[in-house]
Amino acid sequence: MPSSPPDVSQVLLPLGGLVGREVDLDAFLQTLVDRIAITLQADRGTLWLLDPVRRELFSRAAHLPEVAQIRVKLGQGVAGYVAEAGEPVHVPDPRGERRFFADIDRMTGYRTISLAAVPLRDSAGSVYGVLQVLNRLGGGAFTEEDTQKLTDIAAQVSTALQTTSLYQELQRAKDQPQAPVGYFFNRIIGEAPPLKALYRLVQKAAPTDATVLLRGESGCGKELFARAIHVNGPRRDKPFVKVDCAALPAALIENELFGHEKGAFTGADHRVPGKFEAADGGTVFIDELGELPQAVQGKLLRVLQDREFERVGGTQAVKVDVRIVAATHRDLPRMVEEGKFREDLYYRIKVVELLLPPLRERGAEDIERLARHFVATAAKRHRLPVPRLGATALARLKRYRWPGNVRELENCVESAVVLSEGEILEEHLPLPSLDRALPATDPSATPRVPAAAPDAPLLLPLAEVERRHILRVLEAVKGNRTAAARTLEIGRNTLARKLKEYGLADEG
């Protein structure tokens, strides 16, 4: 006798935590459709979503081995009828059913014997999708009772989907149909070719335990990618622990990573575990790896090779089971040549190396997608009406070079949302004129770069880009170094070191 299908109330129970962990939406939605089919004892299931711009339904997750995706017009077929009329439908036999769209069966070679479909409604009652099941297993047709079960499931599914970035993007597309629709991968927005290539690499590397090195300029999203690797891997239910080497004094990094024994130093009156022990079974994300002191690099190498270490002041080896994901904006190969970074550690940590593109290389459409997303999130955060992004402001955002990458764009847009009144204009954007003279510095510290027209691309060394960005932030916060460090998302000590490095120590 076949086992009973799961109760309707249990359909989303195993999936509830997945949404909050920002897992790959494709995997989440496919698992969702699988469980719906099992619950309704259906051969196939489909989650349709409404494209508000084209007024079409598209299959977002489905049992469709024959084709990648199917689109139907609003009102076309049973799913299109359900989306347009907003009412559930069950079709015991599609023969002679005027709402049945036989072209899909002809396209796939699949024979539909019976089906049921119900609308997905958001909290405002608007239909934004359809849940559909095909062909009851064991023969027979779907009944009114099955349709009611599917309706109950749809209410659960809708609650879950409305917490995802996918739903937010559908809503944004409805409100701003002229804007390109964004692509979301683990809350990372963008579909520029370099990003799509990275998504594929993450999907390959994440299910393994391989050590991953993320390289890219500051502010380009390395932590988001690190989290995507963790939540799509076998350790997703274990801790994700971050250590920012740039935010810690060099003398404290070893203690932060490895902990200390009682009596290791003055004031150490009890044993304190480090981040590696806190993350046991999970992932340690070492941000700004290039700032790791050389004395600590050897201990990290031992963790990578032997999965063990000693606490500060200890002599007993501590075994640990962690995955390591590291990130840096530094040129590690050059640091190896200069003797500032261990060569053996570099090769051990770059098992999988991902190079994140700067925002300026991702194209105007990704800049627009991100800008519109940040407008909506900033308005929500500050409890303000969502302002319109004016054409001149958008053009300026697309033209700017973004040395601070996505982080700078987010801060820029947030400032504009707060300062605008219904529409974001170019004057609301806290961006410098590219041909404006920079604050004076010691001529011996940094060579003068010729001024350029606003539309001309500036090809600058990374150090000069960082120096200019720090100057802009300091100017914006009127020289307040604490506020500048907070805006730059670095420690105040790190900011002081960078100011000294660039000959700017006397300017703040």
C-alpha positions as CSV (number, residue, x, y, z in Angstrom):
1,M,0.0,0.0,0.0
2,P,1.5,3.4,-1.0
3,S,2.5,5.7,1.8
4,S,0.2,8.6,2.6
5,P,1.2,12.0,1.1
6,P,2.4,14.7,3.6
7,D,-0.2,16.8,5.3
8,V,-0.8,20.2,3.7
9,S,0.4,21.9,6.9
10,Q,3.8,20.1,6.5
11,V,4.5,21.2,2.9
12,L,6.7,24.2,3.8
13,L,7.9,23.0,7.2
14,P,11.3,21.7,5.9
15,L,11.7,24.8,3.7
16,G,10.9,27.5,6.2
17,G,14.6,28.1,7.2
18,L,15.8,28.1,3.6
19,V,14.2,31.5,2.7
20,G,15.9,33.2,5.7
21,R,19.2,31.7,4.8
22,E,19.2,33.3,1.4
23,V,19.7,30.1,-0.4
24,D,19.8,29.9,-4.2
25,L,16.2,30.7,-5.2
26,D,16.3,28.2,-8.0
27,A,17.0,25.3,-5.6
28,F,14.4,26.6,-3.1
29,L,11.7,26.9,-5.7
30,Q,12.4,23.6,-7.3
31,T,12.2,21.8,-3.9
32,L,9.0,23.7,-3.3
33,V,7.4,22.4,-6.5
34,D,8.7,18.8,-5.7
35,R,6.9,18.8,-2.4
36,I,3.7,20.2,-3.8
37,A,3.6,17.5,-6.4
38,I,4.2,14.8,-3.7
39,T,1.5,16.3,-1.5
40,L,-1.1,16.3,-4.2
41,Q,0.1,13.0,-5.6
42,A,0.7,14.7,-9.0
43,D,3.1,13.6,-11.7
44,R,4.2,17.2,-12.4
45,G,4.0,20.6,-10.8
46,T,4.6,24.2,-12.0
47,L,5.1,27.5,-10.3
48,W,4.0,30.3,-12.7
49,L,4.9,33.9,-12.0
50,L,3.3,37.0,-13.6
51,D,5.6,39.2,-15.7
52,P,3.8,42.6,-15.2
53,V,5.6,44.2,-18.1
54,R,4.7,41.7,-20.8
55,R,1.5,40.6,-19.1
56,E,2.6,37.0,-19.4
57,L,3.0,34.0,-17.1
58,F,6.3,32.3,-17.1
59,S,7.3,29.0,-15.6
60,R,9.7,29.9,-12.8
61,A,10.1,26.4,-11.4
62,A,8.6,23.3,-13.0
63,H,8.9,19.6,-13.9
64,L,9.7,20.4,-17.5
65,P,12.6,18.3,-18.7
66,E,11.7,19.0,-22.3
67,V,12.0,22.8,-22.4
68,A,13.8,25.4,-20.3
69,Q,10.8,27.7,-19.8
70,I,7.2,28.2,-21.0
71,R,5.4,31.5,-21.4
72,V,1.7,32.0,-21.9
73,K,-0.3,35.2,-22.3
74,L,-2.6,36.4,-19.5
75,G,-5.9,34.6,-20.1
76,Q,-4.3,31.9,-22.3
77,G,-4.7,28.3,-21.1
78,V,-5.8,27.2,-17.7
79,A,-2.9,28.9,-15.9
80,G,-3.5,32.1,-17.8
81,Y,-7.2,32.0,-17.0
82,V,-6.6,31.5,-13.3
83,A,-4.2,34.4,-13.2
84,E,-6.6,36.7,-15.1
85,A,-9.8,35.6,-13.3
86,G,-8.2,35.0,-9.9
87,E,-10.2,31.8,-9.2
88,P,-9.1,28.2,-8.9
89,V,-9.8,25.7,-11.6
90,H,-9.7,21.9,-11.8
91,V,-10.0,20.1,-15.1
92,P,-10.9,16.4,-14.7
93,D,-10.5,15.8,-18.5
94,P,-9.0,18.4,-20.8
95,R,-10.7,17.1,-23.9
96,G,-13.3,19.6,-25.0
97,E,-12.2,22.1,-22.3
98,R,-12.0,25.5,-24.0
99,R,-9.5,26.9,-21.4
100,F,-7.0,24.1,-22.0
101,F,-4.0,25.2,-24.1
102,A,-3.0,22.0,-26.1
103,D,0.0,23.7,-27.7
104,I,2.0,23.1,-24.6
105,D,1.5,19.4,-24.8
106,R,2.4,19.5,-28.5
107,M,5.6,21.4,-27.6
108,T,6.7,19.1,-24.8
109,G,5.3,15.8,-26.0
110,Y,3.6,15.3,-22.6
111,R,0.0,14.2,-22.4
112,T,-2.1,16.1,-19.8
113,I,-4.9,13.9,-18.5
114,S,-6.1,16.1,-15.6
115,L,-5.0,19.3,-13.9
116,A,-5.7,21.7,-11.2
117,A,-4.5,25.3,-10.8
118,V,-5.0,28.0,-8.2
119,P,-3.9,31.7,-7.9
120,L,-1.0,33.0,-5.8
121,R,-2.1,36.2,-4.0
122,D,0.1,38.7,-2.1
123,S,-0.9,40.3,1.2
124,A,-2.8,43.0,-0.7
125,G,-4.9,40.3,-2.5
126,S,-3.3,40.9,-5.9
127,V,-2.6,37.8,-8.1
128,Y,1.1,37.5,-9.0
129,G,1.4,33.8,-9.9
130,V,-0.3,30.4,-10.3
131,L,0.4,27.0,-8.8
132,Q,-0.5,24.1,-11.1
133,V,-0.4,20.3,-10.8
134,L,-0.8,17.8,-13.7
135,N,-1.9,14.1,-13.8
136,R,-2.9,12.4,-10.6
137,L,-0.6,9.4,-9.9
138,G,-2.4,6.1,-10.1
139,G,-5.0,7.4,-12.5
140,G,-8.2,9.3,-11.8
141,A,-8.7,13.1,-11.8
142,F,-8.1,15.9,-9.4
143,T,-11.1,16.7,-7.3
144,E,-12.6,19.8,-5.6
145,E,-11.0,18.6,-2.4
146,D,-7.6,18.5,-4.2
147,T,-8.1,22.0,-5.5
148,Q,-8.9,23.2,-1.9
149,K,-5.7,21.5,-0.7
150,L,-3.7,23.3,-3.4
151,T,-5.4,26.6,-2.4
152,D,-4.3,26.1,1.2
153,I,-0.7,25.3,0.0
154,A,-0.7,28.4,-2.2
155,A,-1.4,30.6,0.9
156,Q,1.7,29.1,2.5
157,V,3.8,29.4,-0.6
158,S,2.8,33.0,-1.1
159,T,3.8,33.9,2.5
160,A,7.2,32.4,1.9
161,L,7.8,33.9,-1.6
162,Q,6.9,37.4,-0.4
163,T,10.0,37.4,1.8
164,T,12.3,36.8,-1.1
165,S,14.1,39.2,-3.4
166,L,12.3,37.6,-6.4
167,Y,8.9,38.9,-5.2
168,Q,10.5,42.3,-4.5
169,E,11.8,42.4,-8.1
170,L,8.3,41.5,-9.5
171,Q,6.8,44.4,-7.5
172,R,9.5,46.8,-8.7
173,A,8.9,45.8,-12.3
174,K,5.2,46.5,-11.9
175,D,5.9,50.0,-10.4
176,Q,8.7,50.8,-12.9
177,P,8.0,48.9,-16.1
178,Q,10.5,51.0,-18.0
179,A,13.4,49.6,-16.0
180,P,15.2,46.3,-16.7
181,V,14.2,43.4,-14.6
182,G,17.0,42.3,-12.2
183,Y,18.4,38.9,-11.7
184,F,18.8,37.7,-8.2
185,F,21.3,35.1,-7.0
186,N,21.3,34.7,-3.2
187,R,20.4,38.4,-2.9
188,I,23.2,39.4,-5.3
189,I,21.7,41.6,-8.0
190,G,23.0,41.7,-11.5
191,E,23.2,39.7,-14.7
192,A,26.3,41.1,-16.4
193,P,28.2,38.3,-18.1
194,P,31.1,38.3,-15.6
195,L,28.5,37.9,-12.8
196,K,26.7,35.1,-14.5
197,A,30.0,33.3,-14.9
198,L,30.6,33.7,-11.2
199,Y,27.2,32.3,-10.3
200,R,28.0,29.2,-12.2
201,L,31.3,28.8,-10.4
202,V,29.7,29.3,-7.0
203,Q,27.1,26.7,-7.8
204,K,30.0,24.3,-8.7
205,A,32.2,25.1,-5.7
206,A,29.5,25.5,-3.0
207,P,28.5,21.9,-2.6
208,T,32.1,20.9,-1.9
209,D,34.4,21.7,1.0
210,A,37.0,23.4,-1.2
211,T,38.7,26.5,0.2
212,V,37.7,29.6,-1.8
213,L,39.6,32.8,-2.3
214,L,37.5,35.9,-3.3
215,R,39.5,38.7,-4.9
216,G,38.2,42.1,-6.0
217,E,38.1,45.7,-5.1
218,S,36.6,47.0,-1.9
219,G,32.8,47.3,-1.9
220,C,32.1,44.8,-4.8
221,G,30.2,42.2,-2.7
222,K,32.8,39.7,-1.6
223,E,30.9,38.9,1.7
224,L,27.7,38.3,-0.2
225,F,29.4,35.7,-2.4
226,A,31.0,34.2,0.7
227,R,27.6,33.7,2.3
228,A,26.2,32.3,-1.0
229,I,29.0,29.7,-0.9
230,H,28.2,28.8,2.7
231,V,24.4,28.6,2.4
232,N,24.5,26.5,-0.8
233,G,27.0,24.0,0.7
234,P,26.8,21.0,3.0
235,R,27.6,23.2,6.1
236,R,24.5,25.5,5.6
237,D,23.0,24.5,8.9
238,K,26.2,25.2,10.8
239,P,27.7,28.7,11.8
240,F,29.0,31.2,9.3
241,V,31.6,33.2,11.3
242,K,33.3,36.3,9.9
243,V,36.7,37.7,10.9
244,D,37.6,41.1,9.5
245,C,41.4,41.4,9.6
246,A,41.3,45.0,8.6
247,A,39.1,46.0,11.6
248,L,41.4,44.4,14.2
249,P,44.7,45.6,15.5
250,A,47.4,43.2,14.3
251,A,48.2,42.1,17.9
252,L,44.6,40.9,18.4
253,I,44.0,38.9,15.2
254,E,45.7,35.7,16.5
255,N,43.6,35.8,19.6
256,E,40.4,36.5,17.7
257,L,41.0,33.5,15.3
258,F,42.4,31.0,17.7
259,G,41.4,32.0,21.2
260,H,43.6,31.9,24.3
261,E,44.3,29.8,27.4
262,K,43.9,31.0,31.0
263,G,47.0,32.9,32.0
264,A,48.2,33.5,28.4
265,F,48.6,37.2,29.2
266,T,47.7,39.7,31.9
267,G,43.9,39.6,32.4
268,A,43.4,36.2,30.8
269,D,41.6,34.7,33.8
270,H,39.8,32.0,31.8
271,R,40.0,30.1,28.6
272,V,38.4,31.9,25.6
273,P,37.6,30.0,22.4
274,G,38.4,31.8,19.0
275,K,36.4,32.1,15.8
276,F,37.6,28.7,14.5
277,E,36.1,26.9,17.5
278,A,32.9,28.9,17.3
279,A,32.6,27.9,13.6
280,D,33.3,24.2,14.2
281,G,31.3,22.3,11.5
282,G,30.6,25.5,9.6
283,T,32.5,28.2,7.6
284,V,35.0,30.8,8.7
285,F,35.0,33.8,6.4
286,I,38.4,35.6,6.7
287,D,37.8,39.1,5.2
288,E,40.8,41.2,4.2
289,L,43.2,38.3,4.2
290,G,46.0,40.5,3.0
291,E,46.1,42.2,6.4
292,L,46.9,39.0,8.2
293,P,50.2,39.4,10.1
294,Q,52.9,37.0,8.9
295,A,53.2,35.5,12.3
296,V,49.5,34.4,12.1
297,Q,49.8,33.2,8.5
298,G,51.7,30.1,9.6
299,K,49.0,29.1,12.1
300,L,46.4,29.5,9.4
301,L,48.4,27.3,7.0
302,R,48.4,24.6,9.7
303,V,44.6,24.8,10.0
304,L,44.3,24.4,6.2
305,Q,46.8,21.5,6.1
306,D,46.1,19.6,9.4
307,R,42.7,21.1,10.6
308,E,44.3,21.9,14.0
309,F,45.9,24.8,15.9
310,E,46.9,25.8,19.4
311,R,45.3,28.6,21.4
312,V,47.4,31.6,22.4
313,G,49.4,30.5,25.4
314,G,48.5,26.8,24.8
315,T,50.5,23.7,23.9
316,Q,47.7,21.3,23.2
317,A,46.5,20.9,19.6
318,V,42.8,21.7,19.0
319,K,41.1,19.8,16.2
320,V,38.6,21.7,14.2
321,D,36.3,21.0,11.2
322,V,35.7,24.1,9.2
323,R,35.6,25.4,5.7
324,I,37.6,28.5,5.0
325,V,36.5,31.2,2.6
326,A,38.8,34.2,2.4
327,A,38.6,37.6,0.6
328,T,41.0,40.4,-0.2
329,H,41.4,43.5,-2.3
330,R,45.1,43.2,-2.1
331,D,47.4,41.9,-4.9
332,L,48.5,38.7,-3.2
333,P,50.9,37.5,-5.9
334,R,52.7,40.8,-5.6
335,M,52.7,40.5,-1.8
336,V,54.2,37.0,-2.2
337,E,57.0,38.5,-4.5
338,E,57.7,41.2,-1.9
339,G,57.8,38.7,0.9
340,K,54.8,40.1,2.7
341,F,52.6,37.0,2.2
342,R,53.6,33.4,2.5
343,E,53.7,31.6,-0.8
344,D,52.7,28.3,0.6
345,L,49.6,29.8,2.2
346,Y,48.7,31.6,-1.0
347,Y,48.6,28.3,-3.0
348,R,46.8,26.5,-0.2
349,I,44.1,29.1,0.1
350,K,43.4,29.6,-3.6
351,V,42.0,26.1,-4.4
352,V,39.1,27.9,-6.0
353,E,39.8,31.6,-6.9
354,L,36.9,33.9,-7.8
355,L,37.7,37.3,-9.2
356,L,34.8,39.7,-8.6
357,P,34.3,42.5,-11.3
358,P,34.2,46.1,-10.2
359,L,30.9,47.9,-10.7
360,R,32.2,50.0,-13.6
361,E,32.8,46.8,-15.6
362,R,29.3,45.4,-15.1
363,G,27.5,47.8,-17.4
364,A,24.8,50.5,-17.2
365,E,21.9,48.0,-16.8
366,D,23.4,46.5,-13.6
367,I,24.0,50.0,-12.2
368,E,20.3,50.8,-12.9
369,R,19.1,47.5,-11.4
370,L,21.1,48.1,-8.2
371,A,20.2,51.8,-8.0
372,R,16.5,51.1,-8.2
373,H,16.8,48.3,-5.7
374,F,18.6,50.6,-3.3
375,V,16.0,53.4,-3.8
376,A,13.3,51.0,-2.6
377,T,15.2,49.5,0.3
378,A,16.4,52.9,1.5
379,A,12.9,54.3,1.4
380,K,11.6,51.4,3.4
381,R,14.5,51.7,5.9
382,H,13.8,55.3,6.6
383,R,10.0,55.0,6.4
384,L,9.7,57.3,3.4
385,P,7.6,57.2,0.2
386,V,9.6,55.6,-2.7
387,P,10.9,58.5,-4.8
388,R,11.1,58.4,-8.6
389,L,14.6,58.1,-10.0
390,G,14.9,61.0,-12.4
391,A,16.4,60.6,-15.9
392,T,19.3,63.0,-15.3
393,A,20.1,61.4,-12.0
394,L,20.1,58.0,-13.5
395,A,22.3,59.1,-16.4
396,R,24.7,60.5,-13.9
397,L,24.8,57.3,-11.9
398,K,25.5,55.3,-15.1
399,R,28.3,57.7,-16.2
400,Y,30.1,57.7,-12.8
401,R,33.1,55.4,-12.4
402,W,32.2,54.1,-8.9
403,P,35.7,53.6,-7.3
404,G,33.9,52.5,-4.1
405,N,31.8,50.0,-6.2
406,V,28.4,48.7,-5.0
407,R,28.9,50.0,-1.4
408,E,29.5,53.5,-2.7
409,L,26.4,53.3,-4.9
410,E,24.3,52.1,-2.0
411,N,25.4,55.0,0.2
412,C,25.0,57.5,-2.6
413,V,21.4,56.4,-3.3
414,E,20.5,56.3,0.3
415,S,21.6,59.9,0.8
416,A,19.6,60.9,-2.3
417,V,16.5,59.2,-1.1
418,V,16.7,61.1,2.2
419,L,17.3,64.5,0.6
420,S,14.9,64.2,-2.3
421,E,11.2,65.2,-2.3
422,G,9.3,62.8,-4.6
423,E,12.0,62.6,-7.3
424,I,15.7,62.1,-7.1
425,L,17.5,64.7,-9.2
426,E,21.1,64.9,-10.1
427,E,21.6,67.6,-7.5
428,H,20.6,65.1,-4.8
429,L,23.5,62.7,-5.6
430,P,26.5,63.3,-3.4
431,L,29.0,62.7,-6.3
432,P,32.0,64.9,-7.1
433,S,32.6,66.5,-10.4
434,L,35.3,64.4,-12.1
435,D,37.1,67.5,-13.3
436,R,37.1,69.3,-9.9
437,A,40.4,69.8,-8.3
438,L,41.1,67.4,-5.5
439,P,42.2,68.7,-2.0
440,A,45.9,69.5,-2.0
441,T,48.3,66.8,-0.9
442,D,52.0,66.5,-0.6
443,P,53.3,66.5,-4.2
444,S,55.9,63.9,-3.3
445,A,53.3,61.5,-2.0
446,T,51.0,61.1,-5.0
447,P,51.5,62.2,-8.6
448,R,49.0,64.7,-10.0
449,V,46.5,63.1,-12.4
450,P,45.4,65.4,-15.2
451,A,41.7,66.5,-15.1
452,A,39.3,64.7,-17.4
453,A,35.9,65.5,-18.9
454,P,32.9,64.0,-17.0
455,D,32.3,61.4,-19.7
456,A,35.9,60.4,-20.2
457,P,37.0,57.1,-18.7
458,L,39.7,57.5,-16.1
459,L,42.3,54.7,-15.9
460,L,43.9,55.1,-12.5
461,P,46.0,52.9,-10.3
462,L,43.9,51.1,-7.6
463,A,45.8,53.0,-4.8
464,E,44.8,56.3,-6.4
465,V,41.2,55.3,-6.7
466,E,41.2,54.3,-3.0
467,R,42.9,57.6,-2.0
468,R,40.4,59.7,-3.9
469,H,37.4,57.8,-2.4
470,I,38.8,58.3,1.1
471,L,39.1,62.0,0.4
472,R,35.6,62.2,-0.9
473,V,34.2,60.4,2.2
474,L,36.2,62.6,4.6
475,E,34.9,65.7,2.8
476,A,31.3,64.5,3.0
477,V,31.5,63.9,6.7
478,K,33.4,67.2,7.3
479,G,36.6,65.4,8.4
480,N,35.0,63.2,11.1
481,R,37.2,60.1,11.0
482,T,34.9,58.0,13.1
483,A,32.0,58.8,10.7
484,A,34.3,58.2,7.7
485,A,35.4,54.8,9.0
486,R,31.8,53.8,9.5
487,T,30.8,54.9,6.0
488,L,33.8,53.0,4.5
489,E,33.0,50.0,6.7
490,I,36.5,49.7,8.0
491,G,38.0,50.2,11.4
492,R,39.2,53.6,12.6
493,N,42.7,52.2,13.0
494,T,42.6,51.0,9.4
495,L,41.5,54.4,8.2
496,A,44.4,56.0,10.1
497,R,46.8,53.6,8.5
498,K,45.5,54.3,5.0
499,L,45.7,58.1,5.6
500,K,49.3,57.7,6.6
501,E,50.0,55.4,3.7
502,Y,48.7,57.9,1.2
503,G,50.3,60.9,2.8
504,L,46.9,62.3,4.1
505,A,47.5,62.0,7.8
506,D,47.4,65.7,8.3
507,E,44.2,66.3,6.3
508,G,41.5,64.8,8.6
